Amino acid sequence: MRHAGRLGLVLWVLIMAVSEAPSALAGKAQLAPVGFRDLVGWTEDDHAAAFAAFRRTCRTLGSKGAELRPAQGPDAALLAVCRKALASAALSKAEARSFFETHFQPFAVTPATGEGFLTGYYEPEFHGSRTRDATYGIPLLDRPDDLVTVPQGETLPGLDAGLQAARKTPRGYEAYPDRAAIEEGALGTLAKPVVYLREPGEAFIIHVQGSARIRLTDGSSMRVAYAGRNGRPYTSIGRLLVQRGEMDLETMTLEKLMGWLRDHPEAARDLMRQNRSYIFFREARELAAHEGPIGGAGVPLTPGRSLAIDRSVWPYGLPFWIDGTLPFSLDRTEPLRRLMVAQDTGSAIVGPARGDFFAGTGEAAGSQAGLMRHPVRFTVLKPRTSPNPLPNPLP
């Protein structure tokens, strides 16, 4: 489950508009219909890989309780396309491309104000222990019993509208303790450790990413998955370091950030506490070793095909065509033109043209994810109300 986005901040702003937009987009963006022929690189993509990710999401789409963080509900048209996908076996690249062209219409997304952007995230892999000792002393905590998650778009009596979780007490609902208070022991025995890590910076990165693989001291491994958050707003510590002049945005990498946190333990503790958001975890025993972490939609993520979106704007399961840049180092990039599927969300993923690219698991994926802060065009594929018998012709 993705918790938050990263650093970048620029996006292509499109021009056209449509007369009607879904209510969730009202005042936030306009949609302009385009043809598949207008999507540069469309014919070269691996549509079979995108179809597999779409079909996996369809298995739980609309199922009550399946989502870890509920998003906009899928409409009847999307559910109808999902039924067709589930009735199909695995498709070839050509067949999958035909499926998307038949059942979807692409729309360019134009933000009403500001800029959208694409960042990356990943599943970290660190060493840890199920028991505390001199090496492993930094806990990841499980979900406390008194934590109440506020449903998307709702509020609780007596609670600030900007908070997304609360503490239930005999007196009513209260704001949940922030990161500093929790680290100082405010929860007592309400939240038990799931696993212990070596460094506060490692735990913080897992909080930001929302999942991890942990290599245990006995040679085995475990997976941890998002189980809830304290509902406090997210603050990017990378952005704070840039503002303070400790680093510059152009050369910041995940390795540099982790190194700074390790080399400045006291300053790092104070810096990390500026992010008042705190994440709780569970051991994800159900995941096979080859599967990605669980996303907000409740299904395992697929590297390079899973996209985190603003859950207040979009439903899970929608395909998005992404046209931007894929970095491999500070000075090496390639075009990113790919069909992705909305399967996740994050507290910093805010806006109709804001996305987070799931890069995969481990160090290499983390390096790439940390570099992703590039301009990108967003095109949403909306289900047709009736199948298109003649998909848009392509040259």
Secondary structure per residue as TSV (DSSP state, phi and psi in degrees):
chain	resnum	aa	ss	phi	psi
A	1	M	-	360.0	122.2
A	2	R	-	-77.5	132.6
A	3	H	-	-94.9	-44.0
A	4	A	-	-156.4	164.3
A	5	G	-	-91.7	-172.6
A	6	R	-	-112.5	-123.8
A	7	L	S	-112.4	-32.2
A	8	G	-	-64.8	166.6
A	9	L	-	-163.6	61.8
A	10	V	-	-151.5	149.0
A	11	L	-	-155.0	152.3
A	12	W	-	-65.2	130.2
A	13	V	-	-104.7	125.1
A	14	L	-	-87.1	174.9
A	15	I	-	-112.3	-40.9
A	16	M	-	-80.1	169.8
A	17	A	-	-143.0	157.8
A	18	V	-	-113.0	158.1
A	19	S	S	-72.8	-30.6
A	20	E	-	-124.2	138.4
A	21	A	-	-133.2	153.0
A	22	P	-	-58.3	151.1
A	23	S	G	-57.9	-34.1
A	24	A	G	-64.2	-21.2
A	25	L	G	-94.4	-8.5
A	26	A	T	-56.5	124.5
A	27	G	T	78.0	-4.9
A	28	K	T	-108.0	-35.3
A	29	A	E	-163.4	162.2
A	30	Q	E	-121.1	153.5
A	31	L	E	-114.4	138.4
A	32	A	E	-123.2	121.5
A	33	P	E	-65.3	136.0
A	34	V	-	-132.4	168.0
A	35	G	-	-96.0	157.8
A	36	F	G	-61.4	-27.6
A	37	R	G	-65.9	-20.3
A	38	D	G	-81.8	-11.1
A	39	L	S	-88.7	102.5
A	40	V	T	-61.3	125.8
A	41	G	T	89.4	1.2
A	42	W	G	-56.7	-45.8
A	43	T	G	-68.9	-23.1
A	44	E	G	-87.2	-12.2
A	45	D	S	-72.8	161.2
A	46	D	-	-90.8	87.0
A	47	H	H	-68.7	-23.7
A	48	A	H	-64.3	-39.3
A	49	A	H	-65.6	-41.0
A	50	A	H	-65.9	-39.2
A	51	F	H	-63.8	-39.0
A	52	A	H	-62.4	-41.2
A	53	A	H	-67.8	-40.9
A	54	F	H	-61.8	-46.2
A	55	R	H	-63.6	-38.1
A	56	R	H	-63.6	-40.2
A	57	T	H	-65.9	-37.7
A	58	C	H	-61.1	-27.1
A	59	R	T	-62.3	-28.5
A	60	T	T	-116.6	-3.9
A	61	L	T	-61.9	127.3
A	62	G	T	85.0	-5.7
A	63	S	-	-79.7	123.6
A	64	K	T	-63.5	128.8
A	65	G	T	88.1	-6.5
A	66	A	T	-74.8	-34.1
A	67	E	-	-77.1	138.7
A	68	L	S	-77.0	-38.4
A	69	R	S	-132.3	100.3
A	70	P	-	-55.7	139.2
A	71	A	-	-113.2	-171.8
A	72	Q	S	-54.8	137.3
A	73	G	-	-69.1	143.5
A	74	P	-	-67.6	140.9
A	75	D	-	-83.8	175.7
A	76	A	H	-62.8	-35.2
A	77	A	H	-66.0	-41.3
A	78	L	H	-67.6	-40.4
A	79	L	H	-64.0	-35.4
A	80	A	H	-66.6	-41.4
A	81	V	H	-65.5	-38.5
A	82	C	H	-60.1	-41.1
A	83	R	H	-61.2	-38.0
A	84	K	H	-67.3	-39.9
A	85	A	H	-64.7	-41.7
A	86	L	H	-69.1	-24.6
A	87	A	T	-79.7	-10.0
A	88	S	S	-96.3	150.8
A	89	A	-	-81.9	-174.2
A	90	A	-	-58.8	136.5
A	91	L	-	-106.8	152.0
A	92	S	-	-72.1	171.2
A	93	K	H	-58.3	-44.4
A	94	A	H	-66.8	-42.1
A	95	E	H	-65.9	-39.9
A	96	A	H	-67.0	-40.6
A	97	R	H	-59.8	-44.4
A	98	S	H	-62.1	-38.1
A	99	F	H	-60.0	-49.4
A	100	F	H	-65.2	-40.2
A	101	E	H	-68.2	-31.1
A	102	T	H	-75.8	-40.2
A	103	H	H	-104.0	-4.0
A	104	F	E	-131.2	154.5
A	105	Q	E	-121.5	124.6
A	106	P	E	-77.9	141.6
A	107	F	E	-132.1	125.6
A	108	A	E	-70.3	137.8
A	109	V	E	-99.6	122.7
A	110	T	E	-115.2	107.2
A	111	P	E	-61.9	142.5
A	112	A	S	-72.0	-39.2
A	113	T	S	-139.5	158.1
A	114	G	S	68.6	-160.9
A	115	E	-	-132.1	147.3
A	116	G	-	-97.9	171.7
A	117	F	-	-164.0	167.4
A	118	L	E	-119.9	127.2
A	119	T	E	-118.6	-175.9
A	120	G	E	-130.9	156.6
A	121	Y	E	-143.3	172.4
A	122	Y	E	-157.2	175.9
A	123	E	E	-102.1	108.4
A	124	P	-	-67.0	161.1
A	125	E	E	-134.5	114.7
A	126	F	E	-131.6	167.1
A	127	H	E	-88.0	148.3
A	128	G	E	-161.2	-179.1
A	129	S	E	-144.8	146.8
A	130	R	S	-76.0	-15.4
A	131	T	S	-123.2	147.5
A	132	R	-	-75.3	137.6
A	133	D	-	-148.9	-168.1
A	134	A	S	-66.5	-24.8
A	135	T	S	-92.6	-41.4
A	136	Y	-	-111.4	102.5
A	137	G	-	-133.7	3.1
A	138	I	E	-104.4	112.5
A	139	P	E	-86.6	149.5
A	140	L	E	-99.8	128.7
A	141	L	E	-98.0	148.9
A	142	D	-	-82.7	173.5
A	143	R	-	-71.9	125.4
A	144	P	-	-75.1	150.9
A	145	D	T	-66.8	-25.6
A	146	D	T	-91.0	5.4
A	147	L	E	-81.5	126.7
A	148	V	E	-117.1	118.6
A	149	T	E	-84.7	131.2
A	150	V	-	-81.8	122.9
A	151	P	-	-57.9	149.9
A	152	Q	T	-53.3	126.5
A	153	G	T	81.7	2.2
A	154	E	-	-113.4	167.9
A	155	T	-	-132.3	164.9
A	156	L	-	-115.5	146.8
A	157	P	T	-60.3	133.5
A	158	G	T	81.0	1.8
A	159	L	S	-110.3	139.0
A	160	D	-	-57.3	136.2
A	161	A	T	-63.4	-21.2
A	162	G	T	-81.2	-7.7
A	163	L	-	-91.3	140.3
A	164	Q	S	-108.8	9.3
A	165	A	E	-157.3	165.3
A	166	A	E	-150.8	168.3
A	167	R	E	-107.3	127.7
A	168	K	E	-89.3	123.1
A	169	T	E	-128.0	167.9
A	170	P	T	-59.6	-21.9
A	171	R	T	-89.8	-6.6
A	172	G	E	124.7	-157.1
A	173	Y	E	-92.2	139.8
A	174	E	E	-131.0	155.9
A	175	A	-	-59.7	139.9
A	176	Y	-	-77.6	148.3
A	177	P	-	-54.2	147.5
A	178	D	-	-87.1	-179.0
A	179	R	H	-54.7	-48.8
A	180	A	H	-60.1	-45.5
A	181	A	H	-64.8	-40.6
A	182	I	H	-65.5	-43.3
A	183	E	H	-64.6	-25.9
A	184	E	T	-86.5	1.8
A	185	G	T	99.9	19.1
A	186	A	T	-61.4	-25.0
A	187	L	T	-88.7	-12.8
A	188	G	T	56.5	-125.6
A	189	T	T	-93.0	6.9
A	190	L	S	-66.5	-30.8
A	191	A	S	-122.9	119.1
A	192	K	-	-96.5	147.8
A	193	P	E	-64.5	136.4
A	194	V	E	-89.6	-38.4
A	195	V	E	-163.8	159.7
A	196	Y	E	-114.8	140.8
A	197	L	E	-114.4	174.0
A	198	R	S	-82.7	-39.8
A	199	E	-	-129.8	144.8
A	200	P	H	-58.1	-35.3
A	201	G	H	-64.6	-34.9
A	202	E	H	-66.0	-44.2
A	203	A	H	-61.9	-39.9
A	204	F	H	-63.7	-42.5
A	205	I	H	-61.8	-39.3
A	206	I	H	-65.1	-37.8
A	207	H	H	-59.7	-42.8
A	208	V	H	-68.5	-40.8
A	209	Q	H	-81.7	-30.0
A	210	G	S	88.8	2.2
A	211	S	E	-164.4	166.9
A	212	A	E	-169.5	159.9
A	213	R	E	-106.9	133.7
A	214	I	E	-118.1	123.1
A	215	R	E	-86.8	114.4
A	216	L	E	-87.3	162.4
A	217	T	T	-66.7	-21.1
A	218	D	T	-88.4	6.3
A	219	G	S	94.1	-11.7
A	220	S	-	-86.2	-178.7
A	221	S	E	-139.5	161.4
A	222	M	E	-140.5	158.6
A	223	R	E	-113.2	139.9
A	224	V	E	-117.8	142.8
A	225	A	E	-130.8	155.8
A	226	Y	E	-56.4	134.0
A	227	A	E	-128.1	-1.0
A	228	G	E	148.8	170.3
A	229	R	E	-145.0	162.7
A	230	N	-	-78.6	-1.9
A	231	G	-	82.3	1.1
A	232	R	-	-77.5	153.9
A	233	P	-	-63.1	148.0
A	234	Y	-	-86.6	138.6
A	235	T	-	-126.5	129.5
A	236	S	-	-78.6	117.9
A	237	I	H	-73.4	-26.7
A	238	G	H	-62.4	-42.8
A	239	R	H	-63.7	-38.7
A	240	L	H	-63.9	-40.7
A	241	L	H	-64.3	-38.2
A	242	V	H	-65.5	-44.2
A	243	Q	H	-62.7	-32.6
A	244	R	T	-84.0	-5.4
A	245	G	T	81.7	10.8
A	246	E	S	-74.6	-30.0
A	247	M	S	-145.0	163.4
A	248	D	-	-114.2	147.6
A	249	L	G	-60.5	-37.9
A	250	E	G	-65.0	-29.6
A	251	T	G	-114.8	8.9
A	252	M	-	-72.5	134.5
A	253	T	-	-132.2	165.7
A	254	L	H	-61.7	-38.8
A	255	E	H	-62.3	-41.6
A	256	K	H	-65.9	-40.6
A	257	L	H	-63.8	-46.8
A	258	M	H	-62.2	-38.9
A	259	G	H	-63.4	-41.0
A	260	W	H	-64.2	-44.1
A	261	L	H	-61.7	-37.4
A	262	R	H	-72.5	-37.3
A	263	D	H	-82.9	-14.8
A	264	H	-	-129.1	66.8
A	265	P	H	-58.7	-43.1
A	266	E	H	-70.2	-48.1
A	267	A	H	-64.1	-34.8
A	268	A	H	-66.1	-40.1
A	269	R	H	-60.7	-46.7
A	270	D	H	-64.8	-38.9
A	271	L	H	-64.3	-48.4
A	272	M	H	-63.4	-29.8
A	273	R	T	-74.5	-11.1
A	274	Q	T	-67.1	-25.1
A	275	N	S	-87.2	99.3
A	276	R	-	-76.3	-11.5
A	277	S	-	-70.2	142.3
A	278	Y	-	-137.9	136.6
A	279	I	E	-110.3	140.2
A	280	F	E	-109.0	152.6
A	281	F	E	-130.9	166.7
A	282	R	E	-138.3	158.5
A	283	E	E	-79.6	126.1
A	284	A	-	-95.2	80.1
A	285	R	T	-72.0	-19.5
A	286	E	T	-77.8	-13.1
A	287	L	-	-82.7	131.9
A	288	A	-	-76.9	157.8
A	289	A	T	-60.2	-31.5
A	290	H	T	-83.8	-9.0
A	291	E	S	-87.1	151.5
A	292	G	-	-76.9	174.4
A	293	P	-	-67.7	165.7
A	294	I	B	-79.8	129.5
A	295	G	-	-93.6	179.2
A	296	G	T	-59.9	-26.7
A	297	A	T	-76.6	-7.6
A	298	G	S	89.2	12.9
A	299	V	S	-124.1	153.1
A	300	P	B	-61.4	141.0
A	301	L	-	-81.5	154.4
A	302	T	-	-115.5	120.9
A	303	P	T	-55.1	132.1
A	304	G	T	78.2	-3.9
A	305	R	T	-126.2	-18.0
A	306	S	E	-92.7	133.0
A	307	L	E	-123.3	132.8
A	308	A	E	-90.8	132.8
A	309	I	-	-128.4	172.3
A	310	D	-	-75.4	110.5
A	311	R	T	-70.9	-14.6
A	312	S	T	-81.0	-11.4
A	313	V	T	-108.6	-46.3
A	314	W	-	-116.7	150.6
A	315	P	-	-83.8	155.5
A	316	Y	T	-65.6	154.1
A	317	G	T	96.7	-19.8
A	318	L	-	-67.7	134.6
A	319	P	E	-80.7	144.8
A	320	F	E	-128.8	134.8
A	321	W	E	-93.0	122.4
A	322	I	E	-107.6	127.0
A	323	D	E	-128.6	102.6
A	324	G	E	-159.7	-133.2
A	325	T	E	-132.0	135.5
A	326	L	E	-111.9	111.6
A	327	P	E	-86.1	147.8
A	328	F	E	-119.0	-19.6
A	329	S	E	-161.1	-179.6
A	330	L	T	-63.6	-25.2
A	331	D	T	-122.1	12.7
A	332	R	E	-132.0	119.3
A	333	T	E	-136.1	162.1
A	334	E	E	-135.1	157.8
A	335	P	E	-62.0	140.2
A	336	L	E	-111.3	105.9
A	337	R	E	-132.8	103.8
A	338	R	E	-155.7	145.5
A	339	L	E	-88.6	123.8
A	340	M	E	-124.8	166.2
A	341	V	E	-124.2	133.6
A	342	A	E	-69.2	109.5
A	343	Q	E	-131.7	1.5
A	344	D	E	-152.6	174.8
A	345	T	-	-151.1	-178.2
A	346	G	-	-170.6	151.8
A	347	S	T	-68.1	-19.0
A	348	A	T	-101.6	2.7
A	349	I	-	-90.9	88.4
A	350	V	-	-126.7	121.3
A	351	G	S	124.1	151.5
A	352	P	T	-69.6	-21.4
A	353	A	T	-116.3	33.1
A	354	R	-	-112.8	128.5
A	355	G	E	-143.3	163.5
A	356	D	E	-133.5	125.1
A	357	F	E	-92.8	120.7
A	358	F	E	-80.2	115.7
A	359	A	E	-92.1	-15.9
A	360	G	E	123.8	-154.4
A	361	T	E	-119.8	142.0
A	362	G	S	97.2	-175.9
A	363	E	H	-62.5	-46.3
A	364	A	H	-63.5	-42.0
A	365	A	H	-63.6	-38.7
A	366	G	H	-64.5	-39.5
A	367	S	H	-62.4	-43.7
A	368	Q	H	-67.7	-44.4
A	369	A	H	-59.6	-40.1
A	370	G	H	-67.3	-18.7
A	371	L	H	-91.3	-10.6
A	372	M	-	-81.3	106.0
A	373	R	E	-160.6	63.2
A	374	H	E	-123.1	158.7
A	375	P	-	-60.1	148.7
A	376	V	-	-156.4	146.4
A	377	R	E	-96.5	133.5
A	378	F	E	-107.7	128.8
A	379	T	E	-129.2	122.5
A	380	V	E	-94.0	139.0
A	381	L	E	-98.2	107.3
A	382	K	E	-94.3	139.1
A	383	P	E	-61.9	138.7
A	384	R	-	-73.7	146.6
A	385	T	S	-69.2	-23.0
A	386	S	S	-143.7	148.0
A	387	P	-	-58.4	144.1
A	388	N	-	-88.4	111.8
A	389	P	S	-68.0	-24.0
A	390	L	S	-127.7	90.3
A	391	P	-	-54.7	153.4
A	392	N	-	-50.6	122.8
A	393	P	-	-67.2	146.0
A	394	L	-	-119.3	145.8
A	395	P	-	-65.3	360.0
